[in-house]
Amino acid sequence: MTTHSLALYEYLNENAYHFTEEWAARQRVKYGSHYSAEAPQDVQERVKEQNATYARLLAKCLIRPEEEMKEAIDEWTKKTAADRSRSTTTLDEVVRNSAVFRRVYWNFVKKFVNESGLDIGVAEVFQWEEQLNRSLDYVLERFTSHYLTYIMDRLQAQSDLINELSSPVISLTDEIGLLPLIGDIDTARARSILEGTLQQSSQSQLSTLIIDLSGVLLIDTMVAQQLFHLVDALNLLGVKSIMTGIRPEVAQTAIHLGLDFSEVRTENSLKRIMTSIFAT
């Protein structure tokens, strides 16, 4: 670390607030974005504080070892990405503002070089360029990674909830349940149905489960295999399975694919099953 690098660090650190104000002045109006010039006042203040912290953090790359900086950047981006992911701020807006931040930051470096009165050589400026831009690139890399992780985790949680709600076991009596399946069933959803149905059937202590497929338009080999697994697993739990509502096009597809439903009790009418069950 040179004396000039320390002087630049102190300059950037001391001017973090002024830097943030100049950065904020360049913001445009974009509804829902934390970066919007018309964002709520408390959001604007929080983002400015985060930005000032970012400016001070980045300045440390001039005086701190690279590995130490990576740890600090990873911690800061993790917190900031979590905050952005809870808003409607899009990733492209984050990337755009990263570019704005970079331009403003280098403007302050330029001011320092021109106004400090120090004898700063070209080699030093190139060294700062390498240190600062390497850290800026790493910030964007880690932020994007954390942001996408938070978004994907949320989407997965929502998908799991939708799958759980879309395949509920309805108790018809103390021992008889109904599993109505509706819509497209892919392998992931079929696996979720298997796990959820087994748990619900066990908790409800069912002896019979009616699986209604009347709302299913397509069944492929993988999905059929999951349904067979479900029937086998239910059988191990002492729960008899009855499939009903298999549509003609699904039956034709099953035959074409060589799927064998002969080991599974099937009925063509849920009403007939209900009448038969409740008549006994």
Secondary structure, DSSP 8 states (H G I E B T S, - for coil): --HHHHHHHHHHHHTHHHHHHHHHHT----TT-TT-TTS-HHHHHHHHHHHHHHHHHHHGGGTS-HHHHHHHHHHHHHHHHHHHHTTT--HHHHHHHHHHHHHHHHHHHHHHHHHS-----HHHHHHHHHHHHHHHHHHHHHHHHHHHHHHHHHHHHHHHHHHHHHS--EESSSSEEEEEEES---HHHHHHHHHHHHHHHHHHT-SEEEEEEEE-----HHHHHHHHHHHHHHHHTT-EEEEE---HHHHHHHHHHT---TTSEEES-HHHHHHHHHH-
